[in-house]
Amino acid sequence: ELCWSVLLREGLFPRGHLHQNHLLPATDGDTKTMTFLQEVVDILLAYIVESFDRETKVIDFHYPNELLQMNNWELQDEPATLDDILISCRATLKYAIKTAHPRYFNQLSTGLDMVGLAADWLTSTANTNMFTYEVAPVFVLLEYVTLKKMREIIGWPDGRGDGIFSPGGAISNMYAMLLARFKMFPEVKEKGMSSVPRLVAFTSEHSHFSIKKGAAALGIGTESSCIILHILVALVQGFVPFFVSATAGTTVYGAFDPLIAISDICKKYNIWMHVDGAWGGSLLMSRRHRWKLDGVERANSVTWNPHKMMSVPLQCSALLVREEGLMQNCNQMHACYLFQQDKHYDLSYDTGDKALQCGRHVDIFKLWLMWRAKGTIGFEAQIDKCLELSEYLYNKIKDREGYEMVFDGKPQHTNVCFWYLPPGIRYMEDKEERKKHLHKVAPVIKARMMEYGTTMVSYQPQGDKVNFFRMVISNPAATFEDIDFLIEEIERLGQDL
């Protein structure tokens, strides 16, 4: 095997004849496996280092039809060689978006944490399922410890309650809606929606679309997901209010709903209060900013996505529930091939029956290991820095010629929403004509950003407002100089519009 390794390294072995079946569990496949995986790791490490280099592109953009033709992406009957597999790995990363790049601001989830990445590699190596303690003992315990810590930070006494990691904030929000319905009408689990009155959920105009999706998926209907808190009107119309979703950090504006006032209303009418803190929940880690979530401890459930402001590798979303045992009662189906009642350990650690999923990915280890590496104070410093950068951007452009803020006042989160007005439309007197032209500015600048590969930032319309830039900062690698670069780049790319 050593001879094989040397010959391969020196180019004297016919590598093109090596295939997947030469690797473990093949007999004598250990050295070949180590050599192959080392080459993969070398590719990954080179990509990681490149991703943090400001001289490299954020994106090597090609249109879909071009990218399809540039490489052979088709699946074939015959196996590819390991050389071909390595070529595919390189090609995939060549055209991938460098989400770790300090000038990537396109989504709420940005950056790449090295400890989190190491944890993700370990998780894939362990390759197990989260449904029972018997197949995931350490991961189940880490989930228990971490969820308890998160509940303590929310402010629930002694961290009591329940929770689960789910495939994203949308699913966490749907879990909350499911629990709220079961809490009020437990018979719905067996008898369905025909056994309950007409239900209605309430949320704000700027809440995440997943609230409506949850209503659709649960058979409640999108028309029963109101964007106003007119509970008395709903009662008169014969609806039964069962769920209020307050948002801590809206997706576009980064706004925080008044949780204390909302909780008072929910208590008065005995309605489940959920806080969608997918984006803003991580501010609970900051002593400087956690006041924005005052009242969160009065909620029945909270969604919190560490894969956003805490930069845990995707995906990592938690639903925290104040009432212990409710998730189990709502979702359990007693599958006897998994959840035998005569096992020789504490069955409360078989968490799978409280989940909607059967197979559940291990999302806990990367968060837990990063928390060990940074400590709570490390996460706090990271979050405070991102908010400091957003304030710097806001102060720099609020009175700068060619910029208009979408809403008045300092942003509550790292979302900075603004229009850039090129010289060509800056002094237009016809307001409708100006609005029509302004609507086209952000999409053109964004397209140019991607074609040059220099940076990426999101844009969108909102209500009656034409397209504007929504700058969000969650990337720990970003600096004040990167904010300066973004402003200069927008002006450079939009100067002629």
N, C-alpha and C positions, 0 to 999 in steps of 0.2 A: 504494500500500500504506500509506503514511503517513496519507493521508486516511482510508483505511478504519479504521486504528487509532484515529484521533482520533474519527471518527464512532461507533465502537463504544464508546469510553470515555465519550462524551457521551450515549450512549443513543439515537443517531439512526440507527443501522443495525439492520435486522431480524435480531437475533442468533438468534432462534428458527429461522431458515432455515439456519443453519450446521450442517454435519455433519462427521463424521470425514473424509470424502473432500475437504473443503476444506483439510485440513492436508497437510503434507509426506507423501509425495512429489508432491503435486499441484503443478501449475505455478503459480508465484506464491503458494505456500502458506507461505512462510517467515515472514512477519509474522503471519499468522493463527496459525501454530504457536507462535511465541514468545509471543503474547498469551494463547493458551489455556494453555500450560504455565506461564506466569507466574501465571495465576489459580489453577492447581492448586498451585503452590508457595506462594502466599499462604494457601491453605486449610491446607496442611501446616504452615507456620510458625506460624499461629495455634493449631493443635492442639498443636504442640510446646510453645509458651509456656504454654498452658493446662494441659498435663500436669504441669508442675512447680509449679503454683500449688496450695498446700495448701487454699485456699478452694474449689477445684473438687472435684467428685466423682471418685472413682476409677472408678466405673461408673454408668451410667444404666440400671439394670436393668429389663428387661421379660421376661415369660415368652415362650417361643418362639411360641406362637400369637398373642400380642399383637403381637410384633415382625413377624411375617409379614403381619399385617393393616395395620400402620401405614405401610408403604411398599410400593410395587409393585416386588417383586424378580424378577418373572417375565421370562423372555427372550422377545423378540418377533421377528417376521419383518422388520418395518420398522425402519430405523435410528433411534435417538434423536438429538435435537439435542445440540449441545455444551453448551447450557444444562442439559439434562437430565443429561448426564454429570457436570457440576459439582455438581448437586443430589445425585446418587448418591454422589459423593465425600464431600460434607458429611454425608450421612445415615450412611454407613458409619463415619466417624470419630465421629459423635455417639454411636453405640451401641457403639463399640469400648471395650475395657478399656484404661485409661490405664496401661500397664505401666511407663511412665517415672515415674509419680507416686511421690513419696517415701514414701507410705503403702501402696504395693502390695507385699505380701510373699507372694503366693500360690504362686509357683513358684520353682524354682531359677534360672530365667532372668528377671531383672528389670532395670529401668533402661533408659536410652537415651543412648548416647554420641554426641556431635555429630560427631566425626570419623568414627566408625564409620558413622553415618548418611550422611554425605557420601560415604564410600567405597561404600556400598551403592547410592547414586544413580549413582555413576560406573560401578559394575559393571553395573547394568541398562542404562545408556546404551551401554556397550561391547557388551553382548549377545552374548557369544561362548561357546564350549564349551571345556572344559579337556582335551579328549582329545589334542590335538597342539600342538606348538610352532608350527606354521605358522599356526594360527588364534588362538592365545593366547600369543604369545611372552613378553610381560612377566609375565602372570599365572603361567605355568608356571615362570619363573625365580624369581618371588617365593615360590611354593610350595616350590621347591627350597631357597631360602635360609631360609625360616621353619621348615620341618620339620627342617632341619639344626640350627638354633638350639635348637629344642625338644628334640631328641635330646641336644644338649650339656647342656642344663639337667637332663635326666633323669640324665645321668652316663655316657653311652656314649662311649667314647674318640673324640675328634675329631669327635663328632657323626655317626659312621658309622652306616649302617643304611638304612632305607627308611621309607616312610610315605605317607599319602594323606589328603585331607580327604573326609569322607563325609557323607551326609545324617542326621547325628545319632549319638549314642552307641550306640544299639541296633545300628545297622549297623556301626559300628566294632568293637563286641564280636563281631558275627557274622563279620566279616572275620578277627578273631583266631582264632576257632574253626576257620574254614575253613583258615587257614594251618597251624594246629597239626595238623589231620587230614592235610593234604597233606604236611607235613614227615615225619610218621611213616609214612604210607602213600601215596606219590605215585601209585600205580596207581589210586587212587580217582577221580582226575580223568577217566580214560577208561573205567574198568570199573564205577564206581559202588560203592554200599555193599555189594553182594553179594560184592565182592572182598576185604573187610576183616573182621576179627573184630568181635565185639560191643564197641563203644566206650563209654566212660563218662567224663563230665566232672564235675568237683567244684567246688563253690562254697559260700559261706556262706549261712546261713538268711536273712540280711538283704540278700543281693545283689539286683541289679536283675533284674526279670523278663525282660529281654532275653536273659539267658543261656539260659533255658528256651526262649524263642522261637527263638533261634539253633539250639538242638538240634533243635527241631521242623522248622525251615526246611531244615536240612542233612540231614534224614533220619535223624538219630541217635535222635531221640525224646525226649520230655520225661521219660520214666521212666529214661533214661540220663543225666539231669542231676541228680546227687546233691547234697544240701545238707549233707553231712558229709564229712569227710576220712578216711574209713575205706578207704584204698587197699588194705590187705591183704585185707579182706573182699571187695572187688570182684575182686581177683585170684583168690581161692579160688572165687568164683562164675563164673569164666570170662570176666570182662570185661577189656578192655585200657584202663587209664587213659591218656588222651592229652592232657588239658587241665585246668588248674586256673585258675580265675578268682578272684583276690583283689580285694577292694574297698577302694579308697582314698576313703573318704567315702560311706557308705551313704545312700540316698535319704531315709530317714525319720530315722534317728538321727544321721547324719553320722559314723559310726564308721569307724575305720581298722583293717583287718586287719593282723596282725603279719607284714610282708612278708619280713623276714629269716628267720624260722622257716619260713614257707611255702616260700621259695626253697630252703632246705636240704632239705626233703622232696622238692620237684620235682627237685632235682639228684640225690638218692639214687635216685629211681625213673625218672629220665630222662623227665620229663613237662614239657610246654610250660607255662610260667608266664605268665599274662596278668594285668595289673593294670588293673582298671576304675577309672580315675581321672577319669571323666566329671565328677564333682562335686568331688572333692578334689584332682585333679591340678594345679589352678592354685596350690595352696599351695606348689608347687615354686618359685614366683616370690618367695616370702617367706623371707628368711633367718631370721625368727623362728619360722616354722611348718613349714618343709620337713622337719624331723626326723620329722614324722608319716609321711612316706613313705620313711623309711630302708629301703634294700633294693630300692627300685624299679629301680635300675640293674642288678639281677640278673634282671630280667624279660625274657622273650622279646618281649613286646609290651605296649603301654600305650595305653589310650584316654584322651583329654584333650579336654574340651569348653570352649574359650575363650568360648563363648556363655553360660556360667554365671557363675562367679566373676569372670571378666575383663570381663563385660558387653559382649562383642562382639555386634552384632546377629545375631539368628537367621538362618540356622543356621551353626554353625561348630564342627565336631567333627573331631578328628584321630586317626588310628590311627598310632602310631609302632612300627616293627618293628626289632629289633636286627640281623637277618640281611639283608644286602643281596642283592637279586635273587630272593628267595623269592616275593614278591608277583607278580613278572612270570612266574615259572615256574608258579605256581599258577593264575593267571587268564588268561594270554594265549591268544588264539585266532587271532592272525595275520590279522586282517581286512585283506585286501590293498587295499581301497578307501580305507582310512585310514592304515595303517601300512606303506606301501611301503618296501622295504629299500634302495632306490637314491636316496633323497632326498639333497639336497646339504648337509645339516647333521647334527649329532650326534644320532642316533636315540634316545639315552638320554633325551632331553627330550620324546619322545612318550610321555607317561605313561598314556595312556588304556587301553592293553592290560593293565595290571596292575590295573585297576578292574573291578568287576562291572558297573558301568554302562557304557553307551556315552556318552550325553549326560550331562555332569557340570557342575553349576552352579559358577560362580566364587565360592568361599567365602573365598578367601585374602586378597583385597585389603583387606577391612575390618579383619582382624586385623593385617596388615602395616602399614597406615596408622596404626592406633591405636598400635601398638608404636613406630612412628617418632615419633608425637606425644607419647606418655607416657614412652617409654623404659622399660626394665625396672624402674627405681626407681619410676616412676609407677604401674605395675601393682602393685608391691609395697606401696606406700602405700595404694592402694585396697583391696587384699585385707586388709591389717592392720587397716584401719579397720572393715571389715565384721565381722571377728572380735572387735574391741574392742566393737562395738555388741552383739554376741550375748552376750559376757561380762557386759556391763552389764545386759542383760535378765535373764540367769540370776541374777545377784547381787540384782537388785531383787525377783524373785518367789520365790526359793527358800525364804524364810522369811516371806513375806507371807501374811496371813490369806486363805483362800479359794483358795490355789494348792497344787498338789501336783506334784512333778516325776515324770516317767514313769520315769526311771532315775537312780540316784545318781551324783554326781560332775559335775564341770564338763564341758560338751560339748567334743568334740574339734574340731568344725567350727562353722559358724554355726547349726546346727540346735538349737533349744531346744524340747523336747517337754514339754508340761505339761497338766494338767487345771485348769480353773477350776470351783470348787464354789460355786454360788450359795448365799446364806444358807438357802434352803429345804431344801437337802439336806446342808448342811455338818455337821449334828449327828445325822444319821440313825444309829440303832444297828444296824438290820438291814442287814448288809453287802450282801446280795443285792439288796435293795430299793434301797439307795443306788447300787449299781453299775448297776442298771436305769435309774434316773433320770439318772445321770451320763452314760450312753451317749447320751442325747438332748440334752444341753446344748450341746455344740460345734456340731452341725448347726443348731440354732435360732439360736445367736449368729451363726454364719456367714451364715445366710439374712438375718438382720437387718442385718448389715454390708453385704450386697449391696443390700438394699432402700433403706437410707439412703445408700449409696454412699460411706461414710466411709473404709473400709479393706478389705483382703482378706488373709486368712491361711488356710492350709490346715489340714485336720483329717483324721484317719483312725483306724481301729482297728489293732491290731497283735498278732497271736497271740491270747492270752487277755485282752488289754488293751482296754477299751472306748474309744470315740472320745476322742481327745485332740487338742489343737492342736499342729501342727508349724510353728513359726515358723522361717523361714530368711531370712537377710539376705545379699543379693548386690547390692542396689541402692545405687550410689554416692551417690545423692541423700539417702539416709536419714540422720537425725541422732539424737542422744540424745532430743531433744524428740519425735521421731516414735515412739520406743520408749515414752516416757511416755504419749503419746496412745493408743497401742495398748492398754496396760494399762487406762487409764481407760475406753476405749471398750468393752472386753470386760466390765468391771464394770458399766458403764451399761446395756449391752444384755442382760446376763444377770441383773441384780439381782432381777427378779421371777420367775425360773424356780424 
